[in-house]
């Protein structure tokens, strides 16, 4: 691995400089970046550089390097060339001791999910989000059911339908979709928080708290998990 590390880090460093200069990608726009990768091939050149020297298996192995910079670069590379099978390898690294690695891992997982969506999946998901924003919940629910039927093995489809059902106040159904999401992707901390919200609305405070704690354990940087715990504490103090 000694000969691999400098090559990967040089590519990653060059990309980091490019990203800083372009100012086109930020942590809160990872889904958009994944769509950009899929739609326009904006990062195709970077992916080709990675693929010329590494396969996903090698990058997954490098996630466990003793060097934090190598782990960060490996996560970035997987975001560009990895498929859904890489999600399982990336998952435990959400708890890496170094924040930069954790951020890169989270970004890679979200980018892989977005990048591996079919064009139809991507378009349908965007339509569902638009309908939710306009409070057209019936139409959003219909499209979400169709999305799950057509992509039943994908965690992101169930996660999106969970939010639709949550918006429709169908907490029991939303909770089932969160559980299905977690059965496919046990490291989906968003599903943990969403499941906790469902339980909280059902007055199942103990179960909700466990979900929020699990989300924080899976990804220590996920602020909504801590916000939910603080909200629970405030509601108890006011009761």
C-alpha positions in Angstrom: 0.0 0.0 0.0 3.0 2.3 0.4 3.1 2.9 -3.4 -0.6 3.5 -3.5 -0.9 6.1 -0.8 1.0 9.0 -2.5 -0.8 8.5 -5.8 -4.2 8.7 -4.2 -3.4 11.6 -2.0 -2.0 13.6 -4.9 -5.2 13.2 -6.8 -7.3 14.0 -3.8 -5.1 17.1 -3.0 -5.5 18.3 -6.6 -9.3 17.8 -6.4 -9.4 19.7 -3.0 -7.6 22.6 -4.6 -10.0 22.5 -7.5 -13.0 22.4 -5.3 -11.8 25.3 -3.2 -11.2 27.4 -6.3 -14.5 26.5 -8.0 -16.6 26.8 -4.8 -19.1 24.4 -6.4 -19.6 21.8 -3.7 -20.4 22.2 0.0 -21.4 19.8 2.7 -25.0 20.8 2.6 -25.2 20.2 -1.2 -24.1 16.6 -1.4 -27.3 15.4 -2.9 -27.1 18.0 -5.6 -23.5 17.0 -6.2 -24.5 13.4 -6.7 -27.1 14.5 -9.2 -24.5 16.6 -10.9 -22.2 13.6 -11.2 -24.9 11.5 -12.7 -26.4 14.2 -14.9 -23.5 16.1 -16.4 -20.4 14.1 -15.6 -18.8 17.1 -14.0 -16.5 14.9 -12.0 -16.0 12.3 -14.6 -12.4 13.3 -15.1 -11.6 12.8 -11.4 -13.4 9.4 -11.5 -11.3 8.3 -14.5 -8.1 9.3 -12.7 -9.1 7.1 -9.8 -10.3 4.2 -11.9 -7.0 4.2 -13.9 -5.2 3.1 -10.7 -7.7 1.7 -8.2 -10.7 -0.6 -7.9 -13.4 -0.2 -5.3 -12.1 -3.2 -3.4 -8.7 -1.5 -3.0 -10.2 1.8 -1.9 -12.4 -0.1 0.7 -9.2 -1.7 2.0 -7.6 1.7 2.3 -10.4 3.0 4.5 -8.6 1.1 7.3 -5.2 2.7 6.7 -3.4 4.0 9.8 -3.1 7.4 8.0 -6.2 9.6 8.3 -5.4 11.5 5.1 -5.4 8.2 3.2 -8.7 7.2 4.7 -10.2 10.5 3.7 -8.9 10.2 0.2 -10.2 6.6 -0.1 -13.7 7.7 1.0 -13.6 10.4 -1.6 -12.5 8.0 -4.3 -15.3 5.6 -3.4 -17.8 8.4 -3.7 -16.7 8.8 -7.3 -16.4 5.2 -8.5 -18.0 3.0 -5.8 -21.3 1.2 -6.2 -23.9 0.4 -3.6 -21.8 -2.4 -2.3 -19.3 0.1 -1.0 -21.9 1.6 1.4 -21.4 -1.3 3.8 -17.7 -0.8 4.0 -18.1 3.0 4.4 -20.7 2.7 7.1 -18.5 1.9 10.1 -16.2 4.7 9.1 -18.8 7.3 9.9 -17.4 6.9 13.5 -13.8 7.5 12.4 -11.7 9.3 15.1 -11.0 12.2 12.6 -13.8 14.6 11.6 -12.4 15.1 8.1 -12.6 11.4 7.5 -16.2 11.2 8.9 -17.3 14.0 6.7 -15.7 12.5 3.6 -17.4 9.1 4.4 -20.8 10.7 4.8 -20.4 12.7 1.6 -19.3 9.5 -0.3 -22.3 7.5 0.9 -24.8 10.1 -0.1 -23.0 10.7 -3.4 -23.0 7.0 -4.2 -26.8 6.7 -3.5 -27.5 9.8 -5.7 -25.1 8.7 -8.5 -26.4 5.2 -8.7 -30.0 6.2 -9.1 -31.5 5.6 -12.6 -32.6 8.7 -14.5 -36.2 7.8 -13.8 -35.5 7.3 -10.1 -33.8 10.7 -10.0 -36.6 12.5 -11.8 -39.3 10.8 -9.7 -37.6 11.6 -6.5 -37.2 15.3 -7.5 -40.9 15.4 -8.4 -41.8 13.9 -5.0 -39.7 16.5 -3.2 -41.3 19.3 -5.3 -44.8 18.0 -4.4 -44.0 17.9 -0.7 -42.7 21.5 -0.9 -46.1 22.5 -2.4 -48.0 20.4 0.2 -49.5 18.3 -2.5 -49.3 15.3 -0.3 -51.7 13.0 -2.1 -49.8 13.2 -5.3 -46.5 12.8 -3.5 -47.8 9.7 -1.7 -48.8 8.1 -5.1 -45.5 8.8 -6.6 -43.6 7.5 -3.5 -45.5 4.2 -3.7 -44.6 3.9 -7.4 -40.9 4.7 -6.6 -40.7 2.0 -4.0 -42.4 -0.6 -6.2 -39.9 0.1 -9.0 -36.8 0.3 -6.8 -37.7 -1.9 -3.8 -34.1 -2.8 -3.0 -33.0 0.8 -2.5 -32.9 2.3 0.9 -33.3 5.9 -0.4 -36.6 5.1 -2.0 -38.0 3.8 1.4 -36.5 6.8 3.2 -38.2 9.3 0.9 -41.6 7.5 1.2 -41.1 7.6 5.0 -40.9 11.4 4.8 -44.0 11.5 2.7 -45.9 9.3 5.1 -44.6 11.4 8.0 -45.9 14.5 6.3 -49.3 12.8 5.9 -49.3 12.0 9.7 -49.2 8.3 9.0 -46.7 7.6 11.7 -47.2 3.8 11.8 -46.5 3.5 8.0 -43.7 6.0 8.2 -42.1 4.0 11.0 -42.3 0.8 8.9 -40.5 2.5 6.0 -37.8 3.7 8.4 -37.3 0.2 9.6 -37.2 -1.1 6.0 -34.5 1.5 5.2 -32.4 0.4 8.2 -32.8 -3.3 7.2 -31.2 -2.4 3.8 -28.7 0.1 5.2 -28.0 -0.3 8.9 -25.8 2.8 8.9 -28.6 5.2 7.7 -28.6 7.6 10.7 -31.3 9.7 9.0 -33.6 6.8 9.2 -32.8 6.4 13.0 -33.8 10.0 13.6 -36.9 9.7 11.4 -38.0 6.6 13.3 -37.4 8.3 16.6 -39.6 11.2 15.4 -42.4 8.7 14.5 -42.1 7.1 18.0 -42.1 10.5 19.7 -45.3 11.5 17.9 -46.8 8.2 19.1 -45.8 9.1 22.7 -43.2 6.3 22.8 -40.6 8.5 24.4 -38.2 5.7 25.5 -38.1 4.1 22.0 -37.7 7.6 20.4 -34.7 8.4 22.7 -33.0 5.1 21.8 -33.4 5.9 18.1 -31.8 9.4 18.6 -29.0 7.9 20.6 -28.4 5.3 17.9 -28.2 8.0 15.2 -25.6 9.9 17.3 -23.7 6.7 17.7 -23.7 5.9 14.0 -22.6 9.4 13.0 -21.4 11.6 15.9 -21.6 14.7 13.8 -25.3 14.5 12.9 -26.6 17.5 14.8 -30.4 16.7 14.3 -29.9 13.7 16.6 -28.7 15.9 19.4 -31.3 18.5 18.7 -34.0 15.9 19.0 -32.6 14.7 22.4 -32.5 18.3 23.6 -36.1 18.8 22.5 -37.2 15.7 24.4 -35.4 17.0 27.5 -37.1 20.4 27.3 -40.6 18.8 26.8 -40.0 16.7 29.9 -39.0 19.7 32.0 -42.2 21.5 30.9 -44.5 18.6 31.6 
